[in-house]
Amino acid sequence: MATRVLIIDDDPDIRDVINITLSKDGYECFEASNGEEGLSAIQSKSPNLVLVDYQMPKMNGPEVCRQVKKDILLRHLPIIMVTGKGEMTDKIEGIDSGADDYIVKPFEPKELLARIRMVLRRTKIDQESNPLTRLPGNIPIVSELTRRIENNTPLAVCYADLNNFKSYNDTYGFENGDNVIRETARVLIRATQDAGCLDVFIGHIGGDDFVIITVPSMADKICEKIIEYFDAIAPAFYNQTDRAQGYIVAKDRQDVERHIPIMGISIGVVANEHRKIESPVQVGEIGAELKHYAKKSNKSNYVKDQRKDF
């Protein structure tokens, strides 16, 4: 899959030059003509790297960088500042705002390509993150679970996914579905922060499946806040008609047309409080079983494993 590069520049000629240069080298490019448009494209199109001009209308390059880097879901996105400003103070402001590198116009195409490759190598950790949410993916999830299990750390693993997401995705389209996934990630982050949990790990397994690794004493509070926050925003994902009636008309997984309720979130909680957990595979199997029970209520819900080995 080609590396996706967003070019943010108010000069269409510069955008064309960069686009042609990168496209010849196999990159997939898309463009924005100002900072505000660029931020919107970052949110909706999930680029692998951003090239942003220093001076632009509506929002300049350094401000774009600051907005991106303060967002926990986007802060690992590499940004190169591309500008005609060569003064040292401007370079310093660009770097201080969060840019990963800086190149001055006019530039040699080979130098731009080399800098892009360098920045992508430095951010290789992103390959272990989910490209949509920037949360840690399966490799770091398994590593974190293994570490805590081997260290006999008090452990609670919350497996979360969305009720009726497939029907929503089929009806509203993948772009809206991707937005739901990103907003769900924000809900999980906000819920763990507001719960006051310090020892927490949030991962994105894929699709609408997430995992939160915490301690048993915090699991209930985190789950309650996740449900509260998700249920508060879920109606906004729908148009006025569907929101008012509380459902969409769509086909279920058996291809039968029926009324599909507004999305909710289901969570299965696996803990080593009363039973021995020996591997990430065991955690995954128990978590899937618990999520299945949580979904039976057909509304946002969480179920904890109450079984005891000792």
Order of alpha helices (4+ residues) and beta strands (2+ residues): beta-alpha-beta-alpha-beta-alpha-beta-alpha-beta-alpha-alpha-beta-alpha-alpha-beta-beta-alpha-alpha-beta-beta-beta-alpha-beta
